[in-house]
Amino acid sequence: MPGVSDRVLVLSWEYPPVIEGGLARHVRKLAEGLVRQGLAVDVLTRGAADAPQPASTALRPGGVEVHRVPEPGWPRDLDRFVAWVEQMNEDMLAAGEALALEHSYDLIHGHDWLVASAAGALSDRLGIPYVTTIHATEHGRHQGWVANPPQSHIHSVERWMAQRADRVIVCSYYMRGHVADVFDIDESRVTVIPNGVDPSDLRPIEDLEALRSKFAAPQERLVLLVGRLVYEKGFQLALDAMPRLIEQVGNVRFLVAGSGTHEAELKQQAQQLGLSEHGTFLGWIGDDVLHSLYRIADLCVVPSIYEPFGLVALEAMASGCPCIVADTGGLREVVPRGERVGLRFNGGDAEHLGVMMERLLVDEALRDRLVAEASEHVLSFDWDDIAQRTLAIYDGTARLAAPKGVPRGV
């Protein structure tokens, strides 16, 4: 039942069907979970500039009112992207003020730095609390190298956001310590609420036998790498491990699904390692194809150097695909130590990764045991539980906040 918080305004730069990564899926599942808890949820997000509905039109998928601010496609150059984000925030602020004429909001919930300016300004102007979820940091993505622009600008926005928000939510205990340390805030202001997974969402739609035959013969083992192709995801480590794995095991192929700034370098690396005939780079794929790939792969590897949580590992396990993950960041919490639900390798160590991959590919009994245990483990990452915990944060924050003031500038 609704408590102190009865209606919230959620800001996110992406929301399905506008999907750039895992953030869009997280915000959608959380928002729908909050609606099931009895909360009224408005999401303010962006849409394509040529989208048929104007910003004032509300759609209600899953009971969530979704308001889209038309924005042009975002530039891939990071310097221009920062300016684009600033304009998007101005547009979101204006749209949020217009929505506040129609609804009385109890709380603003912003997701990451991309909407921090608009979220903070709306909180000030409406006189209501501001909760932020920090899904990742620029400091973590760049291994601490944030002294120069545009990384320095993004880092400063994140620091302001963490210190300005009335409450901070992160997805893992690793991230709680990281955020508190990097942004110099008290850990007591940071709450850990993990990401979730809904196995019923992970339905393959393709003929799995036919799909697998496109990438591997029946006697071959198929290794899956999926995610944004950026340096911190560590796919270069998996490619470094592949030649020895192929030599030791034989009949091994790999799939790389995703796109990103590191894509050209990874393709060049694969060519230099003599792997061009042993794998396929698929580029960006939709969710339906991704869910099918989890089902046809013999192994999913998540070799991240920096990983706040590890949603790919969670989705793979929920799909019945054995996992090997780096012993780093939030992955330690998704795949606990003990070889019960998956294997871990020493983060950054390609040789150790190769050893673990070989072990899992040749030991069928181990694979079967991990899959069986993982199918139970993933049930603890339940969206309704996550929504309940988030609602408790909303209510606690609202109780501690000053009474709502009269909206200013609206």
ROBAMI-789093 format. One record per residue (C-alpha): x, y, z; chain. Coordinates in Angstrom, 1 decimal. Example, Ala and Ser with C-alpha at 12.3 -4.5 7.8 and 13.67 -1.06 7.14 Angstrom:
<sites>
<site x="12.3" y="-4.5" z="7.8" c="A"/>
<site x="13.7" y="-1.1" z="7.1" c="A"/>
</sites>
This chain:
<sites>
<site x="0.0" y="0.0" z="0.0" c="A"/>
<site x="1.2" y="3.6" z="-0.6" c="A"/>
<site x="2.9" y="5.2" z="2.3" c="A"/>
<site x="4.3" y="8.7" z="2.7" c="A"/>
<site x="5.2" y="8.6" z="-1.0" c="A"/>
<site x="2.0" y="8.4" z="-3.2" c="A"/>
<site x="3.3" y="9.6" z="-6.5" c="A"/>
<site x="6.9" y="9.9" z="-7.8" c="A"/>
<site x="8.5" y="11.3" z="-10.9" c="A"/>
<site x="11.3" y="9.2" z="-12.3" c="A"/>
<site x="13.9" y="10.6" z="-14.7" c="A"/>
<site x="15.9" y="8.5" z="-17.0" c="A"/>
<site x="17.6" y="9.2" z="-20.3" c="A"/>
<site x="16.4" y="5.9" z="-21.7" c="A"/>
<site x="13.2" y="3.8" z="-21.3" c="A"/>
<site x="12.0" y="1.1" z="-23.6" c="A"/>
<site x="11.6" y="1.1" z="-26.5" c="A"/>
<site x="14.5" y="3.6" z="-26.3" c="A"/>
<site x="17.3" y="1.3" z="-25.1" c="A"/>
<site x="21.0" y="2.1" z="-24.9" c="A"/>
<site x="21.9" y="-0.6" z="-22.3" c="A"/>
<site x="20.8" y="-2.2" z="-19.1" c="A"/>
<site x="19.6" y="1.1" z="-17.5" c="A"/>
<site x="16.4" y="1.2" z="-19.6" c="A"/>
<site x="15.4" y="-2.3" z="-18.6" c="A"/>
<site x="16.2" y="-1.6" z="-14.9" c="A"/>
<site x="14.1" y="1.6" z="-14.8" c="A"/>
<site x="11.1" y="-0.1" z="-16.6" c="A"/>
<site x="11.1" y="-3.2" z="-14.3" c="A"/>
<site x="11.5" y="-1.1" z="-11.2" c="A"/>
<site x="8.7" y="1.4" z="-12.2" c="A"/>
<site x="6.3" y="-1.4" z="-13.0" c="A"/>
<site x="7.2" y="-3.1" z="-9.7" c="A"/>
<site x="6.4" y="0.1" z="-7.8" c="A"/>
<site x="3.1" y="0.4" z="-9.5" c="A"/>
<site x="2.3" y="-3.1" z="-8.3" c="A"/>
<site x="3.0" y="-1.9" z="-4.8" c="A"/>
<site x="0.3" y="0.7" z="-5.2" c="A"/>
<site x="2.5" y="3.7" z="-6.1" c="A"/>
<site x="1.6" y="6.1" z="-8.9" c="A"/>
<site x="4.7" y="6.4" z="-11.1" c="A"/>
<site x="5.4" y="8.9" z="-13.9" c="A"/>
<site x="8.6" y="8.4" z="-16.0" c="A"/>
<site x="10.1" y="11.4" z="-17.7" c="A"/>
<site x="12.4" y="10.3" z="-20.5" c="A"/>
<site x="13.4" y="11.0" z="-24.0" c="A"/>
<site x="12.0" y="10.0" z="-27.3" c="A"/>
<site x="13.2" y="10.4" z="-30.9" c="A"/>
<site x="12.7" y="13.9" z="-32.3" c="A"/>
<site x="10.5" y="12.5" z="-35.0" c="A"/>
<site x="8.4" y="10.3" z="-32.6" c="A"/>
<site x="4.7" y="10.5" z="-33.3" c="A"/>
<site x="3.7" y="11.5" z="-29.7" c="A"/>
<site x="4.6" y="15.0" z="-28.3" c="A"/>
<site x="6.2" y="15.4" z="-24.9" c="A"/>
<site x="2.8" y="16.0" z="-23.2" c="A"/>
<site x="1.4" y="12.7" z="-24.2" c="A"/>
<site x="1.4" y="10.0" z="-21.5" c="A"/>
<site x="1.5" y="6.3" z="-22.4" c="A"/>
<site x="0.7" y="3.7" z="-19.7" c="A"/>
<site x="2.7" y="0.5" z="-20.4" c="A"/>
<site x="2.6" y="-1.7" z="-17.2" c="A"/>
<site x="0.6" y="1.0" z="-15.5" c="A"/>
<site x="3.5" y="3.5" z="-15.7" c="A"/>
<site x="2.8" y="6.9" z="-17.1" c="A"/>
<site x="5.6" y="7.6" z="-19.6" c="A"/>
<site x="6.3" y="11.1" z="-20.8" c="A"/>
<site x="8.8" y="11.6" z="-23.6" c="A"/>
<site x="10.8" y="14.7" z="-24.4" c="A"/>
<site x="11.7" y="14.8" z="-28.1" c="A"/>
<site x="15.4" y="14.8" z="-28.6" c="A"/>
<site x="17.6" y="14.4" z="-31.7" c="A"/>
<site x="20.0" y="11.4" z="-31.9" c="A"/>
<site x="22.9" y="11.7" z="-29.5" c="A"/>
<site x="26.4" y="12.4" z="-30.9" c="A"/>
<site x="29.0" y="9.7" z="-30.4" c="A"/>
<site x="31.8" y="12.2" z="-29.8" c="A"/>
<site x="31.9" y="12.6" z="-26.0" c="A"/>
<site x="32.6" y="16.4" z="-26.0" c="A"/>
<site x="29.5" y="17.0" z="-28.1" c="A"/>
<site x="27.6" y="14.4" z="-26.1" c="A"/>
<site x="28.1" y="16.4" z="-22.9" c="A"/>
<site x="26.5" y="19.5" z="-24.5" c="A"/>
<site x="23.7" y="17.3" z="-25.8" c="A"/>
<site x="23.0" y="16.0" z="-22.3" c="A"/>
<site x="22.9" y="19.6" z="-20.9" c="A"/>
<site x="20.2" y="20.5" z="-23.5" c="A"/>
<site x="18.2" y="17.3" z="-22.7" c="A"/>
<site x="18.2" y="18.3" z="-19.1" c="A"/>
<site x="16.9" y="21.7" z="-19.9" c="A"/>
<site x="14.1" y="20.1" z="-21.9" c="A"/>
<site x="13.4" y="17.6" z="-19.1" c="A"/>
<site x="13.2" y="20.4" z="-16.5" c="A"/>
<site x="10.6" y="22.3" z="-18.6" c="A"/>
<site x="8.6" y="19.1" z="-19.2" c="A"/>
<site x="8.8" y="18.2" z="-15.5" c="A"/>
<site x="7.6" y="21.7" z="-14.4" c="A"/>
<site x="4.6" y="21.3" z="-16.8" c="A"/>
<site x="3.8" y="17.9" z="-15.3" c="A"/>
<site x="3.9" y="19.4" z="-11.8" c="A"/>
<site x="0.9" y="21.5" z="-12.9" c="A"/>
<site x="-1.1" y="18.4" z="-13.4" c="A"/>
<site x="0.2" y="16.2" z="-10.6" c="A"/>
<site x="1.4" y="16.6" z="-7.0" c="A"/>
<site x="4.7" y="14.6" z="-6.7" c="A"/>
<site x="6.1" y="13.5" z="-3.4" c="A"/>
<site x="9.6" y="12.6" z="-4.6" c="A"/>
<site x="12.0" y="12.8" z="-7.6" c="A"/>
<site x="14.0" y="9.7" z="-8.5" c="A"/>
<site x="16.8" y="10.3" z="-11.0" c="A"/>
<site x="19.0" y="7.6" z="-12.6" c="A"/>
<site x="22.7" y="8.5" z="-13.1" c="A"/>
<site x="24.4" y="11.7" z="-14.0" c="A"/>
<site x="22.6" y="12.0" z="-17.4" c="A"/>
<site x="19.5" y="13.4" z="-15.7" c="A"/>
<site x="21.0" y="14.8" z="-12.5" c="A"/>
<site x="20.7" y="18.5" z="-13.4" c="A"/>
<site x="17.0" y="18.3" z="-14.2" c="A"/>
<site x="16.3" y="16.0" z="-11.2" c="A"/>
<site x="18.0" y="18.3" z="-8.8" c="A"/>
<site x="16.4" y="21.4" z="-10.2" c="A"/>
<site x="12.9" y="19.9" z="-10.0" c="A"/>
<site x="13.6" y="18.8" z="-6.4" c="A"/>
<site x="14.5" y="22.4" z="-5.5" c="A"/>
<site x="11.6" y="24.0" z="-7.4" c="A"/>
<site x="8.9" y="21.6" z="-6.2" c="A"/>
<site x="10.3" y="21.4" z="-2.7" c="A"/>
<site x="10.4" y="17.6" z="-2.6" c="A"/>
<site x="13.2" y="15.0" z="-1.9" c="A"/>
<site x="15.6" y="13.8" z="-4.5" c="A"/>
<site x="16.7" y="10.2" z="-4.6" c="A"/>
<site x="19.4" y="9.1" z="-7.1" c="A"/>
<site x="20.5" y="5.7" z="-8.3" c="A"/>
<site x="24.1" y="5.6" z="-9.3" c="A"/>
<site x="24.5" y="2.7" z="-11.7" c="A"/>
<site x="28.2" y="3.3" z="-12.5" c="A"/>
<site x="30.7" y="6.1" z="-12.2" c="A"/>
<site x="33.1" y="7.8" z="-14.7" c="A"/>
<site x="35.9" y="7.2" z="-12.1" c="A"/>
<site x="35.3" y="3.5" z="-12.3" c="A"/>
<site x="34.8" y="3.3" z="-16.0" c="A"/>
<site x="38.2" y="5.0" z="-16.6" c="A"/>
<site x="40.1" y="3.4" z="-13.7" c="A"/>
<site x="40.4" y="6.8" z="-11.9" c="A"/>
<site x="41.6" y="8.8" z="-14.9" c="A"/>
<site x="39.1" y="11.7" z="-14.7" c="A"/>
<site x="41.4" y="14.7" z="-14.5" c="A"/>
<site x="40.8" y="15.9" z="-18.0" c="A"/>
<site x="37.6" y="16.9" z="-19.9" c="A"/>
<site x="35.2" y="15.6" z="-20.7" c="A"/>
<site x="35.7" y="12.9" z="-18.0" c="A"/>
<site x="36.4" y="15.6" z="-15.4" c="A"/>
<site x="33.0" y="17.3" z="-16.2" c="A"/>
<site x="31.1" y="14.0" z="-15.9" c="A"/>
<site x="32.9" y="13.2" z="-12.7" c="A"/>
<site x="32.1" y="16.6" z="-11.2" c="A"/>
<site x="28.4" y="16.2" z="-12.1" c="A"/>
<site x="28.4" y="12.8" z="-10.4" c="A"/>
<site x="30.1" y="14.1" z="-7.3" c="A"/>
<site x="27.5" y="17.0" z="-7.1" c="A"/>
<site x="24.7" y="14.5" z="-7.6" c="A"/>
<site x="25.9" y="12.1" z="-4.9" c="A"/>
<site x="26.3" y="15.0" z="-2.4" c="A"/>
<site x="23.1" y="16.8" z="-3.4" c="A"/>
<site x="20.7" y="13.9" z="-3.3" c="A"/>
<site x="18.8" y="13.2" z="-0.2" c="A"/>
<site x="19.4" y="9.5" z="-0.6" c="A"/>
<site x="21.7" y="7.4" z="-2.9" c="A"/>
<site x="20.9" y="3.9" z="-4.1" c="A"/>
<site x="23.5" y="1.6" z="-5.6" c="A"/>
<site x="23.3" y="-1.9" z="-6.9" c="A"/>
<site x="26.0" y="-3.7" z="-4.9" c="A"/>
<site x="28.0" y="-3.4" z="-1.7" c="A"/>
<site x="31.1" y="-2.9" z="-3.8" c="A"/>
<site x="29.4" y="0.2" z="-5.3" c="A"/>
<site x="28.5" y="1.5" z="-1.9" c="A"/>
<site x="32.1" y="1.6" z="-0.8" c="A"/>
<site x="33.2" y="2.9" z="-4.2" c="A"/>
<site x="30.7" y="5.8" z="-4.3" c="A"/>
<site x="31.3" y="6.8" z="-0.7" c="A"/>
<site x="35.0" y="6.9" z="-1.2" c="A"/>
<site x="35.1" y="8.5" z="-4.6" c="A"/>
<site x="32.5" y="11.2" z="-3.8" c="A"/>
<site x="33.4" y="11.7" z="-0.2" c="A"/>
<site x="30.0" y="11.0" z="1.3" c="A"/>
<site x="28.9" y="9.0" z="4.4" c="A"/>
<site x="28.1" y="5.3" z="3.6" c="A"/>
<site x="25.1" y="5.6" z="5.8" c="A"/>
<site x="23.5" y="7.8" z="3.0" c="A"/>
<site x="24.0" y="5.0" z="0.5" c="A"/>
<site x="21.6" y="2.0" z="0.3" c="A"/>
<site x="22.3" y="-1.2" z="-1.6" c="A"/>
<site x="19.4" y="-2.5" z="-3.6" c="A"/>
<site x="20.5" y="-5.0" z="-6.3" c="A"/>
<site x="19.3" y="-5.2" z="-9.9" c="A"/>
<site x="16.8" y="-7.9" z="-10.6" c="A"/>
<site x="15.9" y="-10.4" z="-13.3" c="A"/>
<site x="12.6" y="-11.8" z="-14.4" c="A"/>
<site x="13.2" y="-15.2" z="-16.0" c="A"/>
<site x="9.8" y="-14.9" z="-17.8" c="A"/>
<site x="11.2" y="-12.0" z="-19.8" c="A"/>
<site x="14.1" y="-14.1" z="-21.1" c="A"/>
<site x="12.0" y="-16.0" z="-23.7" c="A"/>
<site x="13.8" y="-17.0" z="-26.9" c="A"/>
<site x="11.8" y="-16.5" z="-30.0" c="A"/>
<site x="14.0" y="-18.1" z="-32.7" c="A"/>
<site x="14.4" y="-21.7" z="-33.7" c="A"/>
<site x="17.3" y="-22.4" z="-31.3" c="A"/>
<site x="18.7" y="-25.4" z="-33.3" c="A"/>
<site x="18.7" y="-23.4" z="-36.5" c="A"/>
<site x="20.2" y="-20.4" z="-34.8" c="A"/>
<site x="23.0" y="-22.4" z="-33.2" c="A"/>
<site x="23.8" y="-24.0" z="-36.5" c="A"/>
<site x="24.7" y="-20.6" z="-37.9" c="A"/>
<site x="27.5" y="-20.2" z="-35.4" c="A"/>
<site x="28.7" y="-23.7" z="-34.4" c="A"/>
<site x="28.6" y="-27.3" z="-35.5" c="A"/>
<site x="27.0" y="-29.9" z="-33.2" c="A"/>
<site x="30.4" y="-31.1" z="-31.9" c="A"/>
<site x="31.7" y="-27.5" z="-31.2" c="A"/>
<site x="31.5" y="-25.6" z="-28.0" c="A"/>
<site x="30.2" y="-22.1" z="-28.2" c="A"/>
<site x="31.5" y="-19.3" z="-25.9" c="A"/>
<site x="29.3" y="-16.2" z="-25.6" c="A"/>
<site x="30.6" y="-12.6" z="-24.8" c="A"/>
<site x="27.8" y="-10.0" z="-24.6" c="A"/>
<site x="27.7" y="-6.4" z="-23.6" c="A"/>
<site x="28.9" y="-2.9" z="-24.6" c="A"/>
<site x="32.2" y="-3.2" z="-26.4" c="A"/>
<site x="34.2" y="-0.9" z="-24.2" c="A"/>
<site x="37.6" y="-1.4" z="-22.5" c="A"/>
<site x="36.3" y="-1.8" z="-19.0" c="A"/>
<site x="34.1" y="-4.8" z="-20.0" c="A"/>
<site x="37.4" y="-6.7" z="-20.5" c="A"/>
<site x="36.5" y="-8.6" z="-23.7" c="A"/>
<site x="40.2" y="-8.2" z="-24.7" c="A"/>
<site x="41.0" y="-10.7" z="-21.9" c="A"/>
<site x="38.6" y="-13.3" z="-23.2" c="A"/>
<site x="40.1" y="-13.0" z="-26.7" c="A"/>
<site x="43.6" y="-13.3" z="-25.3" c="A"/>
<site x="42.5" y="-16.6" z="-23.6" c="A"/>
<site x="40.9" y="-18.1" z="-26.7" c="A"/>
<site x="44.0" y="-19.4" z="-28.7" c="A"/>
<site x="45.2" y="-21.6" z="-25.9" c="A"/>
<site x="41.6" y="-22.7" z="-25.2" c="A"/>
<site x="41.2" y="-23.7" z="-28.8" c="A"/>
<site x="44.5" y="-25.5" z="-28.8" c="A"/>
<site x="43.7" y="-27.4" z="-25.5" c="A"/>
<site x="40.0" y="-28.2" z="-26.1" c="A"/>
<site x="39.6" y="-28.0" z="-29.8" c="A"/>
<site x="36.3" y="-27.4" z="-31.5" c="A"/>
<site x="35.6" y="-24.1" z="-29.7" c="A"/>
<site x="34.0" y="-21.1" z="-31.3" c="A"/>
<site x="33.0" y="-17.7" z="-29.8" c="A"/>
<site x="30.3" y="-15.1" z="-30.3" c="A"/>
<site x="30.7" y="-11.4" z="-29.5" c="A"/>
<site x="27.3" y="-9.6" z="-29.2" c="A"/>
<site x="27.3" y="-5.9" z="-28.8" c="A"/>
<site x="28.8" y="-2.6" z="-30.1" c="A"/>
<site x="30.8" y="0.2" z="-28.6" c="A"/>
<site x="33.9" y="2.3" z="-28.8" c="A"/>
<site x="36.3" y="-0.7" z="-28.4" c="A"/>
<site x="34.8" y="-2.7" z="-31.2" c="A"/>
<site x="37.3" y="-2.0" z="-33.9" c="A"/>
<site x="40.2" y="-2.8" z="-31.6" c="A"/>
<site x="38.7" y="-6.1" z="-30.5" c="A"/>
<site x="38.2" y="-7.1" z="-34.1" c="A"/>
<site x="41.8" y="-6.2" z="-34.9" c="A"/>
<site x="43.0" y="-8.1" z="-31.8" c="A"/>
<site x="41.0" y="-11.2" z="-32.9" c="A"/>
<site x="42.6" y="-11.0" z="-36.4" c="A"/>
<site x="46.1" y="-10.7" z="-34.9" c="A"/>
<site x="45.5" y="-13.7" z="-32.7" c="A"/>
<site x="44.4" y="-15.8" z="-35.6" c="A"/>
<site x="40.8" y="-16.0" z="-34.3" c="A"/>
<site x="39.0" y="-14.7" z="-37.4" c="A"/>
<site x="37.9" y="-18.2" z="-38.4" c="A"/>
<site x="36.9" y="-19.2" z="-34.9" c="A"/>
<site x="34.3" y="-16.6" z="-34.0" c="A"/>
<site x="31.7" y="-14.0" z="-35.1" c="A"/>
<site x="31.2" y="-10.4" z="-34.1" c="A"/>
<site x="27.4" y="-9.8" z="-34.3" c="A"/>
<site x="27.3" y="-6.1" z="-33.5" c="A"/>
<site x="24.3" y="-4.7" z="-31.6" c="A"/>
<site x="21.4" y="-7.2" z="-31.2" c="A"/>
<site x="17.9" y="-6.9" z="-29.8" c="A"/>
<site x="16.7" y="-8.5" z="-26.6" c="A"/>
<site x="14.9" y="-11.3" z="-28.5" c="A"/>
<site x="18.1" y="-12.4" z="-30.2" c="A"/>
<site x="20.1" y="-12.0" z="-26.9" c="A"/>
<site x="17.7" y="-14.2" z="-25.0" c="A"/>
<site x="18.1" y="-16.9" z="-27.7" c="A"/>
<site x="21.9" y="-16.7" z="-27.6" c="A"/>
<site x="21.9" y="-17.4" z="-23.9" c="A"/>
<site x="20.1" y="-20.6" z="-24.7" c="A"/>
<site x="22.4" y="-21.9" z="-27.4" c="A"/>
<site x="25.8" y="-21.0" z="-25.8" c="A"/>
<site x="27.7" y="-23.6" z="-23.8" c="A"/>
<site x="29.3" y="-20.9" z="-21.7" c="A"/>
<site x="28.9" y="-17.1" z="-21.0" c="A"/>
<site x="32.0" y="-15.2" z="-20.0" c="A"/>
<site x="31.8" y="-11.8" z="-18.1" c="A"/>
<site x="35.5" y="-10.7" z="-17.9" c="A"/>
<site x="34.9" y="-7.1" z="-16.8" c="A"/>
<site x="37.7" y="-5.0" z="-15.3" c="A"/>
<site x="35.1" y="-2.6" z="-13.8" c="A"/>
<site x="31.6" y="-4.0" z="-13.1" c="A"/>
<site x="29.1" y="-2.3" z="-10.7" c="A"/>
<site x="26.8" y="-5.3" z="-10.7" c="A"/>
<site x="26.8" y="-7.9" z="-13.5" c="A"/>
<site x="23.4" y="-8.1" z="-15.2" c="A"/>
<site x="24.7" y="-10.2" z="-18.1" c="A"/>
<site x="25.8" y="-12.9" z="-15.7" c="A"/>
<site x="22.4" y="-12.9" z="-13.9" c="A"/>
<site x="20.5" y="-13.1" z="-17.2" c="A"/>
<site x="22.7" y="-15.9" z="-18.5" c="A"/>
<site x="22.2" y="-17.9" z="-15.3" c="A"/>
<site x="18.5" y="-17.3" z="-15.5" c="A"/>
<site x="18.6" y="-18.7" z="-19.0" c="A"/>
<site x="20.4" y="-21.9" z="-18.1" c="A"/>
<site x="23.8" y="-20.9" z="-19.5" c="A"/>
<site x="26.9" y="-21.6" z="-17.3" c="A"/>
<site x="28.9" y="-18.5" z="-16.3" c="A"/>
<site x="32.5" y="-17.5" z="-15.7" c="A"/>
<site x="32.9" y="-14.0" z="-14.3" c="A"/>
<site x="35.8" y="-11.9" z="-13.2" c="A"/>
<site x="36.5" y="-11.8" z="-9.4" c="A"/>
<site x="35.8" y="-8.1" z="-9.3" c="A"/>
<site x="33.3" y="-5.5" z="-8.3" c="A"/>
<site x="29.6" y="-6.4" z="-8.1" c="A"/>
<site x="30.2" y="-9.7" z="-9.9" c="A"/>
<site x="31.4" y="-11.1" z="-6.6" c="A"/>
<site x="27.9" y="-10.6" z="-5.3" c="A"/>
<site x="26.1" y="-12.0" z="-8.3" c="A"/>
<site x="28.3" y="-15.1" z="-8.4" c="A"/>
<site x="29.4" y="-15.8" z="-4.8" c="A"/>
<site x="32.6" y="-17.6" z="-4.0" c="A"/>
<site x="32.3" y="-21.4" z="-3.7" c="A"/>
<site x="31.7" y="-22.6" z="-7.2" c="A"/>
<site x="28.0" y="-23.1" z="-6.4" c="A"/>
<site x="26.3" y="-21.1" z="-9.2" c="A"/>
<site x="29.2" y="-20.2" z="-11.4" c="A"/>
<site x="33.0" y="-19.9" z="-11.6" c="A"/>
<site x="35.2" y="-16.9" z="-11.0" c="A"/>
<site x="38.7" y="-16.1" z="-12.4" c="A"/>
<site x="41.3" y="-13.6" z="-11.1" c="A"/>
<site x="40.2" y="-10.3" z="-12.6" c="A"/>
<site x="42.5" y="-9.1" z="-15.4" c="A"/>
<site x="44.3" y="-12.5" z="-15.7" c="A"/>
<site x="43.7" y="-13.9" z="-19.2" c="A"/>
<site x="45.7" y="-17.0" z="-18.5" c="A"/>
<site x="43.6" y="-17.9" z="-15.4" c="A"/>
<site x="40.4" y="-17.2" z="-17.4" c="A"/>
<site x="41.6" y="-19.7" z="-20.0" c="A"/>
<site x="42.1" y="-22.3" z="-17.4" c="A"/>
<site x="38.6" y="-21.8" z="-16.0" c="A"/>
<site x="37.0" y="-21.8" z="-19.4" c="A"/>
<site x="38.8" y="-25.1" z="-20.3" c="A"/>
<site x="37.6" y="-26.6" z="-17.0" c="A"/>
<site x="34.0" y="-25.8" z="-17.5" c="A"/>
<site x="33.9" y="-26.8" z="-21.2" c="A"/>
<site x="35.3" y="-30.3" z="-20.5" c="A"/>
<site x="33.4" y="-31.0" z="-17.3" c="A"/>
<site x="29.8" y="-31.7" z="-18.2" c="A"/>
<site x="28.8" y="-32.7" z="-14.7" c="A"/>
<site x="30.2" y="-29.4" z="-13.3" c="A"/>
<site x="28.2" y="-27.5" z="-16.0" c="A"/>
<site x="25.0" y="-29.3" z="-15.1" c="A"/>
<site x="25.4" y="-28.7" z="-11.4" c="A"/>
<site x="26.1" y="-25.0" z="-11.8" c="A"/>
<site x="23.1" y="-24.6" z="-14.1" c="A"/>
<site x="20.8" y="-26.3" z="-11.6" c="A"/>
<site x="22.0" y="-24.3" z="-8.6" c="A"/>
<site x="22.0" y="-21.0" z="-10.5" c="A"/>
<site x="18.3" y="-21.5" z="-11.5" c="A"/>
<site x="17.5" y="-21.2" z="-7.8" c="A"/>
<site x="20.0" y="-18.5" z="-7.0" c="A"/>
<site x="18.5" y="-16.0" z="-9.5" c="A"/>
<site x="15.1" y="-16.2" z="-7.9" c="A"/>
<site x="16.5" y="-14.0" z="-5.0" c="A"/>
<site x="16.9" y="-11.1" z="-7.5" c="A"/>
<site x="13.1" y="-10.5" z="-7.6" c="A"/>
<site x="11.7" y="-7.3" z="-8.9" c="A"/>
<site x="8.8" y="-7.1" z="-6.5" c="A"/>
<site x="11.2" y="-7.4" z="-3.6" c="A"/>
<site x="13.4" y="-4.7" z="-5.1" c="A"/>
<site x="10.4" y="-2.5" z="-5.6" c="A"/>
<site x="9.4" y="-3.0" z="-1.9" c="A"/>
<site x="12.9" y="-2.0" z="-0.8" c="A"/>
<site x="12.9" y="1.0" z="-3.0" c="A"/>
<site x="9.5" y="2.1" z="-1.7" c="A"/>
<site x="10.8" y="1.9" z="1.8" c="A"/>
<site x="13.6" y="4.3" z="0.8" c="A"/>
<site x="11.1" y="6.7" z="-0.7" c="A"/>
<site x="9.0" y="6.6" z="2.5" c="A"/>
<site x="11.9" y="7.0" z="4.8" c="A"/>
<site x="13.3" y="9.9" z="2.7" c="A"/>
<site x="10.0" y="11.6" z="2.6" c="A"/>
<site x="9.5" y="11.4" z="6.3" c="A"/>
<site x="12.9" y="13.0" z="7.0" c="A"/>
<site x="12.4" y="15.7" z="4.4" c="A"/>
<site x="10.9" y="19.1" z="5.1" c="A"/>
<site x="7.2" y="19.6" z="4.2" c="A"/>
<site x="6.6" y="20.2" z="0.5" c="A"/>
<site x="6.8" y="23.8" z="-0.4" c="A"/>
<site x="4.9" y="25.7" z="-3.1" c="A"/>
<site x="6.4" y="25.0" z="-6.5" c="A"/>
<site x="8.6" y="27.9" z="-7.7" c="A"/>
<site x="8.8" y="29.0" z="-11.2" c="A"/>
<site x="5.9" y="26.8" z="-12.3" c="A"/>
</sites>
